Amino acid sequence: MSLASAQVTVLCRDCYSSMNHETASRCYFCQSPRLIKHPELGQLAIAHVDCDAFYASVEKRDKPRLRDTPVLIGGSRRGVVAAACYIARTYGIKSAMPMYKALQKCPDAVVIRPNMKKYAAVSKAVKALMLQTTPSVQSISIDEAYLDLSGTNRLHHGVPAFTMARLANDVQKKLGITVSIGLSYNKFLAKLASDMDKPNGFSVIGEQNIKTFLANYPIQAISGVGKRLETKLNNDGIYKIFDLQRCSIQELQKRYGSIGERLFNFSNGIDSRVITPNPPAKSVSKEVTFNYDKSGLEQLKPLLWRLCDQLSSSLKSNNKFGKTITLKLKTNKFRTITRSKTIKTPTQLADVIYSVAFELLIPNSNGTYRLMGVGLSTLFDNIDNVATDFLDDHDTKQEKLEKTIDQIREKVGANAIGKGRGFNPEHVVKKK
């Protein structure tokens, strides 16, 4: 049977052979047990791709000795778990869990500080492979995206299921990580499918008997149902999607407002959202949670500079410039303070970002803080296309200096050279 045929019902994930006997347990051609089976397999074109335990998987790829070890990605004991590998998850550890609680559950876990630059590079490589399959790719985070493969059968000489199976194998072979694929006829169901068989899974949800299929799912399966809405639904006797299916759209809208329409549609397998390629980023930011509370300019200045330096590096690597600089501070009592200033000329220079951020910090330097962040918004891709005044002499000299520093870092390493203002006096060992 031709792979381009909509009649495909069984597909081998390893050799991409097509079969039409859904009772087969192994591929007729390569004997692989990794078969995708569904009566609508050849008719579905909306996919959701989710990188498996992304940060932790990248670190295990680069550190093979950790393959069978529980790994947590995150900061200090005061921080939270950014990602947990699947071994660590068997201990009940989840993303966003406080790190100290995670280590109580699994004291032997290896904790690795996040390397966002590395993860962003891998994410970019994954997206590049996606874009080879279809231009209709909508990233929703660093490690997941939707793809619309409608009309790609002739281009790839196969139905979307074949194309996605090949994509998953390409990601594993070329980038050393695995992804889980969900395939369906809309975004809600494609994402639901990608969670059904992780890691390295490929699951399919078709349109036939969809209400029966969804009936026993908990209401939390519907995106947009958070703790508050879940409590409200539970108080109204609604626990499963089946309970929503018994309600009319008018009743749900009357009870729960604008989200009532989504509850009705999703519970009945309806989702009219289209996949749209991502708009340009609206802002770029860097932040750090401190090991211990910080206060006063002496402690905060070097940390502020490092954030500005990191932010500048990110902007330069993506050829971005911005005009609005934002300082974010979180107090030791978890109150968030944000202060912003818009400058006349778009910049990507660390020195310029720092001078403005420091100006914003001074009135707030008497506080005690657990987190600091710096961001840049009102972004431009190319400063040549922006009507600006010429840089003054100081900024011109600063641009040349930072370009030299960047060249040295590129050759020797990111920590090879820096400015004195990034020096942290806490790291000095005083002589007795």
Contacts in CASP RR format, 6 or more apart in sequence:
PFRMAT RR
TARGET T0000
AUTHOR 0000-0000-0000
METHOD contacts of the structure
MODEL  1
MSLASAQVTVLCRDCYSSMNHETASRCYFCQSPRLIKHPELGQLAIAHVD
CDAFYASVEKRDKPRLRDTPVLIGGSRRGVVAAACYIARTYGIKSAMPMY
KALQKCPDAVVIRPNMKKYAAVSKAVKALMLQTTPSVQSISIDEAYLDLS
GTNRLHHGVPAFTMARLANDVQKKLGITVSIGLSYNKFLAKLASDMDKPN
GFSVIGEQNIKTFLANYPIQAISGVGKRLETKLNNDGIYKIFDLQRCSIQ
ELQKRYGSIGERLFNFSNGIDSRVITPNPPAKSVSKEVTFNYDKSGLEQL
KPLLWRLCDQLSSSLKSNNKFGKTITLKLKTNKFRTITRSKTIKTPTQLA
DVIYSVAFELLIPNSNGTYRLMGVGLSTLFDNIDNVATDFLDDHDTKQEK
LEKTIDQIREKVGANAIGKGRGFNPEHVVKKK
1 7 0 8 1.000
1 8 0 8 1.000
1 18 0 8 1.000
1 19 0 8 1.000
1 20 0 8 1.000
2 18 0 8 1.000
2 158 0 8 1.000
3 11 0 8 1.000
3 16 0 8 1.000
3 18 0 8 1.000
3 157 0 8 1.000
3 158 0 8 1.000
3 159 0 8 1.000
3 162 0 8 1.000
4 153 0 8 1.000
4 154 0 8 1.000
4 157 0 8 1.000
4 158 0 8 1.000
4 159 0 8 1.000
5 18 0 8 1.000
5 42 0 8 1.000
5 159 0 8 1.000
6 42 0 8 1.000
6 43 0 8 1.000
6 159 0 8 1.000
7 20 0 8 1.000
7 42 0 8 1.000
8 18 0 8 1.000
8 20 0 8 1.000
8 41 0 8 1.000
8 42 0 8 1.000
8 159 0 8 1.000
8 161 0 8 1.000
8 162 0 8 1.000
9 19 0 8 1.000
9 20 0 8 1.000
9 22 0 8 1.000
9 37 0 8 1.000
9 38 0 8 1.000
9 39 0 8 1.000
9 41 0 8 1.000
9 42 0 8 1.000
10 18 0 8 1.000
10 19 0 8 1.000
10 20 0 8 1.000
10 21 0 8 1.000
10 22 0 8 1.000
10 24 0 8 1.000
10 35 0 8 1.000
10 36 0 8 1.000
10 37 0 8 1.000
10 41 0 8 1.000
11 17 0 8 1.000
11 18 0 8 1.000
11 19 0 8 1.000
11 35 0 8 1.000
11 36 0 8 1.000
11 41 0 8 1.000
11 161 0 8 1.000
11 162 0 8 1.000
11 165 0 8 1.000
12 18 0 8 1.000
12 19 0 8 1.000
12 27 0 8 1.000
12 29 0 8 1.000
12 30 0 8 1.000
12 32 0 8 1.000
12 34 0 8 1.000
12 35 0 8 1.000
12 36 0 8 1.000
13 32 0 8 1.000
13 34 0 8 1.000
13 35 0 8 1.000
13 36 0 8 1.000
13 165 0 8 1.000
13 168 0 8 1.000
13 169 0 8 1.000
13 202 0 8 1.000
14 27 0 8 1.000
14 30 0 8 1.000
14 32 0 8 1.000
14 34 0 8 1.000
14 169 0 8 1.000
15 27 0 8 1.000
15 29 0 8 1.000
15 30 0 8 1.000
15 32 0 8 1.000
16 162 0 8 1.000
16 165 0 8 1.000
16 166 0 8 1.000
17 27 0 8 1.000
17 28 0 8 1.000
17 29 0 8 1.000
17 30 0 8 1.000
18 162 0 8 1.000
19 27 0 8 1.000
19 28 0 8 1.000
19 35 0 8 1.000
22 37 0 8 1.000
22 39 0 8 1.000
24 35 0 8 1.000
25 33 0 8 1.000
25 35 0 8 1.000
26 32 0 8 1.000
26 33 0 8 1.000
26 35 0 8 1.000
27 33 0 8 1.000
27 34 0 8 1.000
27 35 0 8 1.000
36 161 0 8 1.000
36 165 0 8 1.000
36 202 0 8 1.000
36 204 0 8 1.000
37 204 0 8 1.000
38 44 0 8 1.000
38 204 0 8 1.000
38 206 0 8 1.000
39 208 0 8 1.000
40 204 0 8 1.000
40 206 0 8 1.000
40 207 0 8 1.000
40 208 0 8 1.000
41 159 0 8 1.000
41 161 0 8 1.000
41 183 0 8 1.000
41 204 0 8 1.000
42 159 0 8 1.000
42 160 0 8 1.000
42 161 0 8 1.000
43 159 0 8 1.000
43 185 0 8 1.000
44 160 0 8 1.000
44 161 0 8 1.000
44 183 0 8 1.000
44 184 0 8 1.000
44 185 0 8 1.000
44 204 0 8 1.000
44 206 0 8 1.000
45 148 0 8 1.000
45 149 0 8 1.000
45 150 0 8 1.000
45 151 0 8 1.000
45 152 0 8 1.000
45 160 0 8 1.000
45 185 0 8 1.000
46 146 0 8 1.000
46 147 0 8 1.000
46 148 0 8 1.000
46 149 0 8 1.000
46 150 0 8 1.000
46 183 0 8 1.000
46 184 0 8 1.000
46 185 0 8 1.000
46 186 0 8 1.000
46 187 0 8 1.000
46 189 0 8 1.000
46 190 0 8 1.000
46 275 0 8 1.000
47 146 0 8 1.000
47 147 0 8 1.000
47 148 0 8 1.000
47 149 0 8 1.000
47 160 0 8 1.000
47 164 0 8 1.000
47 181 0 8 1.000
47 182 0 8 1.000
47 183 0 8 1.000
47 190 0 8 1.000
48 144 0 8 1.000
48 145 0 8 1.000
48 146 0 8 1.000
48 147 0 8 1.000
48 181 0 8 1.000
48 182 0 8 1.000
48 187 0 8 1.000
48 190 0 8 1.000
48 191 0 8 1.000
48 193 0 8 1.000
48 194 0 8 1.000
49 126 0 8 1.000
49 130 0 8 1.000
49 144 0 8 1.000
49 145 0 8 1.000
49 146 0 8 1.000
49 147 0 8 1.000
49 164 0 8 1.000
49 167 0 8 1.000
49 168 0 8 1.000
49 179 0 8 1.000
49 180 0 8 1.000
49 181 0 8 1.000
49 182 0 8 1.000
49 194 0 8 1.000
50 143 0 8 1.000
50 144 0 8 1.000
50 179 0 8 1.000
50 180 0 8 1.000
50 191 0 8 1.000
50 194 0 8 1.000
50 195 0 8 1.000
50 198 0 8 1.000
51 57 0 8 1.000
51 123 0 8 1.000
51 126 0 8 1.000
51 143 0 8 1.000
51 144 0 8 1.000
51 177 0 8 1.000
51 178 0 8 1.000
51 179 0 8 1.000
52 86 0 8 1.000
52 177 0 8 1.000
52 178 0 8 1.000
52 179 0 8 1.000
52 180 0 8 1.000
52 198 0 8 1.000
52 199 0 8 1.000
52 200 0 8 1.000
53 83 0 8 1.000
53 84 0 8 1.000
53 85 0 8 1.000
53 86 0 8 1.000
53 89 0 8 1.000
53 199 0 8 1.000
54 83 0 8 1.000
54 119 0 8 1.000
54 122 0 8 1.000
54 123 0 8 1.000
54 142 0 8 1.000
54 143 0 8 1.000
54 177 0 8 1.000
55 73 0 8 1.000
55 82 0 8 1.000
55 83 0 8 1.000
55 114 0 8 1.000
55 119 0 8 1.000
56 71 0 8 1.000
56 72 0 8 1.000
56 73 0 8 1.000
56 83 0 8 1.000
56 84 0 8 1.000
56 85 0 8 1.000
56 88 0 8 1.000
57 85 0 8 1.000
57 177 0 8 1.000
57 178 0 8 1.000
58 118 0 8 1.000
58 119 0 8 1.000
58 122 0 8 1.000
58 177 0 8 1.000
59 66 0 8 1.000
59 71 0 8 1.000
59 73 0 8 1.000
59 112 0 8 1.000
59 115 0 8 1.000
60 66 0 8 1.000
60 67 0 8 1.000
60 71 0 8 1.000
60 85 0 8 1.000
61 175 0 8 1.000
61 176 0 8 1.000
61 177 0 8 1.000
62 118 0 8 1.000
66 110 0 8 1.000
68 87 0 8 1.000
69 87 0 8 1.000
69 108 0 8 1.000
69 109 0 8 1.000
69 110 0 8 1.000
70 84 0 8 1.000
70 85 0 8 1.000
70 87 0 8 1.000
70 88 0 8 1.000
70 91 0 8 1.000
70 93 0 8 1.000
70 106 0 8 1.000
70 108 0 8 1.000
70 109 0 8 1.000
70 110 0 8 1.000
71 84 0 8 1.000
71 85 0 8 1.000
71 87 0 8 1.000
71 88 0 8 1.000
71 109 0 8 1.000
71 110 0 8 1.000
71 112 0 8 1.000
72 81 0 8 1.000
72 83 0 8 1.000
72 84 0 8 1.000
72 85 0 8 1.000
72 88 0 8 1.000
72 93 0 8 1.000
72 99 0 8 1.000
72 102 0 8 1.000
72 103 0 8 1.000
72 106 0 8 1.000
72 109 0 8 1.000
72 110 0 8 1.000
72 111 0 8 1.000
72 112 0 8 1.000
73 81 0 8 1.000
73 82 0 8 1.000
73 83 0 8 1.000
73 84 0 8 1.000
73 111 0 8 1.000
73 112 0 8 1.000
73 113 0 8 1.000
73 114 0 8 1.000
74 80 0 8 1.000
74 81 0 8 1.000
74 82 0 8 1.000
74 83 0 8 1.000
74 99 0 8 1.000
74 111 0 8 1.000
74 112 0 8 1.000
74 113 0 8 1.000
74 114 0 8 1.000
75 82 0 8 1.000
75 99 0 8 1.000
75 111 0 8 1.000
75 113 0 8 1.000
75 114 0 8 1.000
75 289 0 8 1.000
76 99 0 8 1.000
76 289 0 8 1.000
76 290 0 8 1.000
76 291 0 8 1.000
77 99 0 8 1.000
77 100 0 8 1.000
77 103 0 8 1.000
77 291 0 8 1.000
78 99 0 8 1.000
78 100 0 8 1.000
78 289 0 8 1.000
78 290 0 8 1.000
78 291 0 8 1.000
78 292 0 8 1.000
78 370 0 8 1.000
79 98 0 8 1.000
79 99 0 8 1.000
79 289 0 8 1.000
80 95 0 8 1.000
80 96 0 8 1.000
80 97 0 8 1.000
80 98 0 8 1.000
80 99 0 8 1.000
81 93 0 8 1.000
81 94 0 8 1.000
81 95 0 8 1.000
81 96 0 8 1.000
81 97 0 8 1.000
81 98 0 8 1.000
81 99 0 8 1.000
81 102 0 8 1.000
82 95 0 8 1.000
82 114 0 8 1.000
83 95 0 8 1.000
84 93 0 8 1.000
84 94 0 8 1.000
84 95 0 8 1.000
84 97 0 8 1.000
84 102 0 8 1.000
86 199 0 8 1.000
88 102 0 8 1.000
88 106 0 8 1.000
88 109 0 8 1.000
91 105 0 8 1.000
91 106 0 8 1.000
91 109 0 8 1.000
92 105 0 8 1.000
93 102 0 8 1.000
93 105 0 8 1.000
93 106 0 8 1.000
93 109 0 8 1.000
99 111 0 8 1.000
102 109 0 8 1.000
103 109 0 8 1.000
103 111 0 8 1.000
117 313 0 8 1.000
117 314 0 8 1.000
119 142 0 8 1.000
120 142 0 8 1.000
122 175 0 8 1.000
122 177 0 8 1.000
123 142 0 8 1.000
123 143 0 8 1.000
125 174 0 8 1.000
125 175 0 8 1.000
126 171 0 8 1.000
126 175 0 8 1.000
126 177 0 8 1.000
126 179 0 8 1.000
127 137 0 8 1.000
127 139 0 8 1.000
127 145 0 8 1.000
129 167 0 8 1.000
129 170 0 8 1.000
129 171 0 8 1.000
129 174 0 8 1.000
129 175 0 8 1.000
130 137 0 8 1.000
130 145 0 8 1.000
130 147 0 8 1.000
130 167 0 8 1.000
131 137 0 8 1.000
133 147 0 8 1.000
133 149 0 8 1.000
133 152 0 8 1.000
133 156 0 8 1.000
133 163 0 8 1.000
133 164 0 8 1.000
133 167 0 8 1.000
134 147 0 8 1.000
134 148 0 8 1.000
134 149 0 8 1.000
134 152 0 8 1.000
135 277 0 8 1.000
136 147 0 8 1.000
136 148 0 8 1.000
136 149 0 8 1.000
136 150 0 8 1.000
136 275 0 8 1.000
136 276 0 8 1.000
136 277 0 8 1.000
137 145 0 8 1.000
137 146 0 8 1.000
137 147 0 8 1.000
137 275 0 8 1.000
137 277 0 8 1.000
137 278 0 8 1.000
138 145 0 8 1.000
138 146 0 8 1.000
138 147 0 8 1.000
138 275 0 8 1.000
138 276 0 8 1.000
138 277 0 8 1.000
138 278 0 8 1.000
139 145 0 8 1.000
139 278 0 8 1.000
140 146 0 8 1.000
144 194 0 8 1.000
146 187 0 8 1.000
146 190 0 8 1.000
146 191 0 8 1.000
146 275 0 8 1.000
147 164 0 8 1.000
147 275 0 8 1.000
148 274 0 8 1.000
148 275 0 8 1.000
149 160 0 8 1.000
149 163 0 8 1.000
149 164 0 8 1.000
150 160 0 8 1.000
152 160 0 8 1.000
152 163 0 8 1.000
153 159 0 8 1.000
153 160 0 8 1.000
156 162 0 8 1.000
156 163 0 8 1.000
156 166 0 8 1.000
160 183 0 8 1.000
161 183 0 8 1.000
161 204 0 8 1.000
164 181 0 8 1.000
164 182 0 8 1.000
164 183 0 8 1.000
164 202 0 8 1.000
165 181 0 8 1.000
165 202 0 8 1.000
167 179 0 8 1.000
167 181 0 8 1.000
168 178 0 8 1.000
168 179 0 8 1.000
168 181 0 8 1.000
168 200 0 8 1.000
168 201 0 8 1.000
168 202 0 8 1.000
171 177 0 8 1.000
171 178 0 8 1.000
171 179 0 8 1.000
172 178 0 8 1.000
172 179 0 8 1.000
172 200 0 8 1.000
178 199 0 8 1.000
178 200 0 8 1.000
179 200 0 8 1.000
180 194 0 8 1.000
180 195 0 8 1.000
180 197 0 8 1.000
180 198 0 8 1.000
180 199 0 8 1.000
180 200 0 8 1.000
180 201 0 8 1.000
180 202 0 8 1.000
180 203 0 8 1.000
181 193 0 8 1.000
181 194 0 8 1.000
181 201 0 8 1.000
181 202 0 8 1.000
181 203 0 8 1.000
182 190 0 8 1.000
182 191 0 8 1.000
182 193 0 8 1.000
182 194 0 8 1.000
182 196 0 8 1.000
182 202 0 8 1.000
182 203 0 8 1.000
182 204 0 8 1.000
182 205 0 8 1.000
183 190 0 8 1.000
183 193 0 8 1.000
183 202 0 8 1.000
183 203 0 8 1.000
183 204 0 8 1.000
183 205 0 8 1.000
184 190 0 8 1.000
184 192 0 8 1.000
184 193 0 8 1.000
184 204 0 8 1.000
184 205 0 8 1.000
184 206 0 8 1.000
185 206 0 8 1.000
185 207 0 8 1.000
186 269 0 8 1.000
186 270 0 8 1.000
186 271 0 8 1.000
186 272 0 8 1.000
186 273 0 8 1.000
187 271 0 8 1.000
187 273 0 8 1.000
187 275 0 8 1.000
188 222 0 8 1.000
188 223 0 8 1.000
188 266 0 8 1.000
188 269 0 8 1.000
188 271 0 8 1.000
188 273 0 8 1.000
189 205 0 8 1.000
189 206 0 8 1.000
189 210 0 8 1.000
189 269 0 8 1.000
189 271 0 8 1.000
190 205 0 8 1.000
191 223 0 8 1.000
192 205 0 8 1.000
192 217 0 8 1.000
192 221 0 8 1.000
193 203 0 8 1.000
193 204 0 8 1.000
193 205 0 8 1.000
194 201 0 8 1.000
194 203 0 8 1.000
196 203 0 8 1.000
197 203 0 8 1.000
205 213 0 8 1.000
206 213 0 8 1.000
210 268 0 8 1.000
210 269 0 8 1.000
211 245 0 8 1.000
211 268 0 8 1.000
211 269 0 8 1.000
214 221 0 8 1.000
214 241 0 8 1.000
214 242 0 8 1.000
214 245 0 8 1.000
214 267 0 8 1.000
214 268 0 8 1.000
214 269 0 8 1.000
215 240 0 8 1.000
215 241 0 8 1.000
215 242 0 8 1.000
215 245 0 8 1.000
216 240 0 8 1.000
216 241 0 8 1.000
216 242 0 8 1.000
217 240 0 8 1.000
217 241 0 8 1.000
218 239 0 8 1.000
218 240 0 8 1.000
218 241 0 8 1.000
219 225 0 8 1.000
219 230 0 8 1.000
219 233 0 8 1.000
219 238 0 8 1.000
219 239 0 8 1.000
219 240 0 8 1.000
219 241 0 8 1.000
219 243 0 8 1.000
219 244 0 8 1.000
220 226 0 8 1.000
220 230 0 8 1.000
221 241 0 8 1.000
222 241 0 8 1.000
222 262 0 8 1.000
222 263 0 8 1.000
222 266 0 8 1.000
222 267 0 8 1.000
223 266 0 8 1.000
224 259 0 8 1.000
224 262 0 8 1.000
225 233 0 8 1.000
225 263 0 8 1.000
229 256 0 8 1.000
229 259 0 8 1.000
232 256 0 8 1.000
233 239 0 8 1.000
233 256 0 8 1.000
236 255 0 8 1.000
237 243 0 8 1.000
238 244 0 8 1.000
238 247 0 8 1.000
241 267 0 8 1.000
244 252 0 8 1.000
244 263 0 8 1.000
244 264 0 8 1.000
244 267 0 8 1.000
245 267 0 8 1.000
245 268 0 8 1.000
247 264 0 8 1.000
248 264 0 8 1.000
249 260 0 8 1.000
249 261 0 8 1.000
249 264 0 8 1.000
249 265 0 8 1.000
252 260 0 8 1.000
252 261 0 8 1.000
252 263 0 8 1.000
252 264 0 8 1.000
253 260 0 8 1.000
253 261 0 8 1.000
253 264 0 8 1.000
256 263 0 8 1.000
264 270 0 8 1.000
265 271 0 8 1.000
265 272 0 8 1.000
280 379 0 8 1.000
280 381 0 8 1.000
281 320 0 8 1.000
281 379 0 8 1.000
282 377 0 8 1.000
282 379 0 8 1.000
283 326 0 8 1.000
283 375 0 8 1.000
283 376 0 8 1.000
283 377 0 8 1.000
283 379 0 8 1.000
284 311 0 8 1.000
284 314 0 8 1.000
284 315 0 8 1.000
284 318 0 8 1.000
284 320 0 8 1.000
284 375 0 8 1.000
284 376 0 8 1.000
284 377 0 8 1.000
284 379 0 8 1.000
285 311 0 8 1.000
285 326 0 8 1.000
285 328 0 8 1.000
285 373 0 8 1.000
285 374 0 8 1.000
285 375 0 8 1.000
285 376 0 8 1.000
286 307 0 8 1.000
286 310 0 8 1.000
286 311 0 8 1.000
286 314 0 8 1.000
286 373 0 8 1.000
286 374 0 8 1.000
286 375 0 8 1.000
287 307 0 8 1.000
287 328 0 8 1.000
287 371 0 8 1.000
287 372 0 8 1.000
287 373 0 8 1.000
287 374 0 8 1.000
288 303 0 8 1.000
288 306 0 8 1.000
288 307 0 8 1.000
288 371 0 8 1.000
288 372 0 8 1.000
288 373 0 8 1.000
289 370 0 8 1.000
289 371 0 8 1.000
290 303 0 8 1.000
290 369 0 8 1.000
290 370 0 8 1.000
290 371 0 8 1.000
290 372 0 8 1.000
293 332 0 8 1.000
293 368 0 8 1.000
293 369 0 8 1.000
293 370 0 8 1.000
294 300 0 8 1.000
294 303 0 8 1.000
294 368 0 8 1.000
294 369 0 8 1.000
294 370 0 8 1.000
294 372 0 8 1.000
295 365 0 8 1.000
295 366 0 8 1.000
295 367 0 8 1.000
295 368 0 8 1.000
295 369 0 8 1.000
296 365 0 8 1.000
296 366 0 8 1.000
296 367 0 8 1.000
297 361 0 8 1.000
297 362 0 8 1.000
297 365 0 8 1.000
298 425 0 8 1.000
299 426 0 8 1.000
300 361 0 8 1.000
300 365 0 8 1.000
300 369 0 8 1.000
300 372 0 8 1.000
301 358 0 8 1.000
301 361 0 8 1.000
301 421 0 8 1.000
301 422 0 8 1.000
302 421 0 8 1.000
302 422 0 8 1.000
302 423 0 8 1.000
302 424 0 8 1.000
302 425 0 8 1.000
303 372 0 8 1.000
303 424 0 8 1.000
304 354 0 8 1.000
304 357 0 8 1.000
304 358 0 8 1.000
304 361 0 8 1.000
304 372 0 8 1.000
304 374 0 8 1.000
305 350 0 8 1.000
305 354 0 8 1.000
305 419 0 8 1.000
305 421 0 8 1.000
305 422 0 8 1.000
306 422 0 8 1.000
307 357 0 8 1.000
307 372 0 8 1.000
307 373 0 8 1.000
307 374 0 8 1.000
308 350 0 8 1.000
308 353 0 8 1.000
308 354 0 8 1.000
308 357 0 8 1.000
308 374 0 8 1.000
309 350 0 8 1.000
309 354 0 8 1.000
309 418 0 8 1.000
309 419 0 8 1.000
309 422 0 8 1.000
311 350 0 8 1.000
311 353 0 8 1.000
311 374 0 8 1.000
311 375 0 8 1.000
311 376 0 8 1.000
312 348 0 8 1.000
312 349 0 8 1.000
312 350 0 8 1.000
312 353 0 8 1.000
312 402 0 8 1.000
313 350 0 8 1.000
313 406 0 8 1.000
313 414 0 8 1.000
314 320 0 8 1.000
315 321 0 8 1.000
315 322 0 8 1.000
315 348 0 8 1.000
315 376 0 8 1.000
316 348 0 8 1.000
316 406 0 8 1.000
319 381 0 8 1.000
319 382 0 8 1.000
320 348 0 8 1.000
320 376 0 8 1.000
320 379 0 8 1.000
320 380 0 8 1.000
320 381 0 8 1.000
321 346 0 8 1.000
321 347 0 8 1.000
321 348 0 8 1.000
321 379 0 8 1.000
321 380 0 8 1.000
321 381 0 8 1.000
321 382 0 8 1.000
321 383 0 8 1.000
321 386 0 8 1.000
322 346 0 8 1.000
322 347 0 8 1.000
322 348 0 8 1.000
322 376 0 8 1.000
322 377 0 8 1.000
322 378 0 8 1.000
322 379 0 8 1.000
322 380 0 8 1.000
323 342 0 8 1.000
323 343 0 8 1.000
323 344 0 8 1.000
323 345 0 8 1.000
323 346 0 8 1.000
323 347 0 8 1.000
323 377 0 8 1.000
323 378 0 8 1.000
323 380 0 8 1.000
324 340 0 8 1.000
324 341 0 8 1.000
324 342 0 8 1.000
324 343 0 8 1.000
324 376 0 8 1.000
324 377 0 8 1.000
324 378 0 8 1.000
325 340 0 8 1.000
325 341 0 8 1.000
325 342 0 8 1.000
325 343 0 8 1.000
325 353 0 8 1.000
325 356 0 8 1.000
325 357 0 8 1.000
325 360 0 8 1.000
325 374 0 8 1.000
325 375 0 8 1.000
325 376 0 8 1.000
326 338 0 8 1.000
326 339 0 8 1.000
326 340 0 8 1.000
326 374 0 8 1.000
326 375 0 8 1.000
326 376 0 8 1.000
326 377 0 8 1.000
327 338 0 8 1.000
327 339 0 8 1.000
327 340 0 8 1.000
327 357 0 8 1.000
327 360 0 8 1.000
327 361 0 8 1.000
327 364 0 8 1.000
327 372 0 8 1.000
327 373 0 8 1.000
327 374 0 8 1.000
327 375 0 8 1.000
328 336 0 8 1.000
328 337 0 8 1.000
328 338 0 8 1.000
328 371 0 8 1.000
328 372 0 8 1.000
328 373 0 8 1.000
328 374 0 8 1.000
328 375 0 8 1.000
329 336 0 8 1.000
329 337 0 8 1.000
329 338 0 8 1.000
329 361 0 8 1.000
329 364 0 8 1.000
329 369 0 8 1.000
329 371 0 8 1.000
329 372 0 8 1.000
329 373 0 8 1.000
330 336 0 8 1.000
330 337 0 8 1.000
330 369 0 8 1.000
330 370 0 8 1.000
330 371 0 8 1.000
330 372 0 8 1.000
331 337 0 8 1.000
331 367 0 8 1.000
331 368 0 8 1.000
331 369 0 8 1.000
331 370 0 8 1.000
332 368 0 8 1.000
332 369 0 8 1.000
332 370 0 8 1.000
334 370 0 8 1.000
337 364 0 8 1.000
339 360 0 8 1.000
339 363 0 8 1.000
339 364 0 8 1.000
340 360 0 8 1.000
341 356 0 8 1.000
341 359 0 8 1.000
341 360 0 8 1.000
342 378 0 8 1.000
343 352 0 8 1.000
343 356 0 8 1.000
344 388 0 8 1.000
344 389 0 8 1.000
345 388 0 8 1.000
345 389 0 8 1.000
345 391 0 8 1.000
345 395 0 8 1.000
346 378 0 8 1.000
346 380 0 8 1.000
346 383 0 8 1.000
346 386 0 8 1.000
346 388 0 8 1.000
347 353 0 8 1.000
347 395 0 8 1.000
348 376 0 8 1.000
349 395 0 8 1.000
349 398 0 8 1.000
349 399 0 8 1.000
349 402 0 8 1.000
350 402 0 8 1.000
351 398 0 8 1.000
351 402 0 8 1.000
352 395 0 8 1.000
352 398 0 8 1.000
353 374 0 8 1.000
353 376 0 8 1.000
354 421 0 8 1.000
357 374 0 8 1.000
380 386 0 8 1.000
391 399 0 8 1.000
405 417 0 8 1.000
405 418 0 8 1.000
408 416 0 8 1.000
408 417 0 8 1.000
409 415 0 8 1.000
409 416 0 8 1.000
409 417 0 8 1.000
END
